[in-house]
Amino acid sequence: MSIFGGRGGGSSGGRGGGEISSSSSGSDKGSSSSGNEVSKSASTEVSSSHSTEVSNTVQSSVDAQNTGIEKASSADGAKAAANKASANEISSNSANALERKGEKAQENTEKAALSNKEIPRSGEKVTELNREILEKENQRIKSDFETFAREHWQEEAEVKLQLINAALEQAEECYSKVELIAEQDEHLYQYSDHTPNRHIRQVVEKLIRQLEQLKQAAAEHPETWANTFSNFKGENTLIYAGVMHDVGMAGSADDRSDFLKAYSDRCAAHDPTSKDTVGDIIRKNHSGESAMYILSQRENIQKLNAQIQEKTPVGEKADLINADEAALLVALHSKSANMGGGTVLDLSDHQKILDYTKGLKEKAAKRGLEFNDDFLYTIDSQTGERVANEEAILRVATEAMALRLGDSFRPSSDVQLTQSGKAVHIDVSKVDKNATNLEAEMNGAVVSFYNENGIEETSHRLDIQEELSQEEWDKLSEIDKETLRNVHSRKTMSKAFAVGEKNILDMNPGAIANDNGTIYTDVYLRDGNLCPCATAFAIGERFGESNTGNMKLRDHMCYRIHSLEPITEDRKALLQFQLQNEIEKLNNKEMEKALKARMESNLIEDGSVVVEEVEDATESHKSAVDEQFSERTNIRFEFV
């Protein structure tokens, strides 16, 4: 995402006591990058005046828009209240996580505020301060993860932690390469970090929480989820996939020494018909490349499995890592992944998953690798033919959904990093607190990047082109000018990701309603008054994961919005309106897909030639699709 985009064997009673280790070299180390960040206190200072009245003219416009939303939702008011009343309490894990993060934010207030308010432009002071904060945050993330592991797995925790650390060690070389590649590509330069000590550990925790929620839904609400999610036992395959899910951002699995060699002839610099940079190509292929990497690691996976088996108590079935299933999971983890068998947007479409494996098998064969999909089939005893194993496919769909959602639940950090290892500094001190649209809101935001020496890299300021004088602009090379033009052209969206994601303190799977199995996701904001348009934009990315992952989630998913700072009524109305807009964007995308499918299938009544662009479709065609269009996204949100 751009920042602008039954368990296995336990340790008690087990045989042997040696640690699970990887045969690959490497170390479990954090990034050496440094940064400045907006603290909670600094954000509060900015938001303290957010209760200022919006001008009558602008407020009237917002009120008029909200009236439509209120009317549309009034019929569901009683039901929503009933659902909320009947829902389980927020899970203790979510509540504890919020409490711990609140405490940590308070502990870091002084230093983080200093980092935000005193930003020297000479490197050394910034370097010392940021490295100290960054190191402490990395240690906190690691400590929080270990606390979660011990609470969740209890007596099995040490074995699980050893497995995760061994997998992280195995993947370290790839994730280091991810940072080096991102430094060389404008598109990847500003993506969120993928460091093992930060994002990867957080994803593993989130996907395990999400897996437990989906399994609980299947067990407690079979009338809704029995044929959608599986209440299976075992987690190690998914854990391994979680650690490895983004190693493909390092480029081709069989050519890591020179990533340009594998991709440069397909990017815009060499192909006039392409608009993609090398980074664009890598991003689009990263799910499949992650799968290829896992398939190339069978020997290491076998060694891990041998050690898991050794630590499994006698008489218990070992929770072994299935390399092929792990490869399929990482190949499916991104909604944009395409392996030649089509994009799997809906994980409840089991046939689509089977078709997708064909593309994965062909891709592996071209690399001299084997992908064995036998785990998705059984053998008919009479005919000897392979028959789809619905239980196995259901397990994969459940795991892939947990991985997709877990990957999207990125919490904000005291120090925000990019994939290229740079620190991000966000200054919202000049944001118009009365702005009612994303562009106006982002005009006052400044997002800057700092290298590992604490020096601001002005060529990557998202608003630098506006600030350069004509003389300064003329001195730049044509390459630098083009870079700045590209960044400038998408700066509003880029800023919105950075600012919006910073405001999302944490996300966790929440309770499950007792009435119809509604699945809740708790979203904790630092300050709901701060940049509501950008905040809604970032939350909308999370809506997208639920929307594409499973059709039923569209009708049974509810995001509950919490804020550490009380939200004023005018900011709440704007945030609510913008969140509803994000849901409508998803519906518009669905409508566009339906219209394209209609045209591609030659179902246009007047027999006209099928057009390539939806914009070229006539109003009658759009109207016909609109009348038949039923798969509207019904994801809900509530304020707590």
Secondary structure, 3 states (H helix, E strand, C coil): CECCCCCCCCCCCCCCCCCCCCCCCCCCCCCCCCCCCCCHHHHHHHHCCCCCCCCHHHHHHHHHHHHHHHHHHHCCHHHHHHHHHHECCCCHHHHHHHHHHHHHHHHCHHHHHHHHHCCCCCHHHHHHHHHHHHHHHHHHHHHHHHHHHHHHHHHHHHHHHHHHHHHHHHHHHHHHHHHHHHHCCHHHHCEECCCHHHHHHHHHHHHHHHHHHHHHHHHHCHHHHCCCCCCCCCCHHHHHHHHHCCHHHHCCCCCCCCHHHHHHHHCCCCCCCCCCCHHHHHHHHHHHHHHHHHHCCHHHHHHHHHHHHHHCCCCCCCCCCCHHHHHHHHHHCCCCCCCCCCCCCCCCCHHHHHHHHHHHHHHHHHCCCCCCCHHHEEECCCCCCEEECHHHHHHHHHHHHHHHHHHHCCCCCCCEEECCCCEEEEECCCCCCCCCCHHHHHHCCEEEEECCCCCECHHHCCCHHHHCCHHHHHHCCHHHHHHHHHHHHCHHHHHHHHHHHHHEEEEEEEEEECCCCCEEEEEEECCCCCCHHHHHHHHHHHHHHHHHHCCCHHHHEEEEEEECCCCCHHHHHHHHHHHHHHHHHHHHHHHHHHHHHHHHCCCCCCCCCCCCCHHHCCHHHHHHHHHHCCCCCCCEEEEC
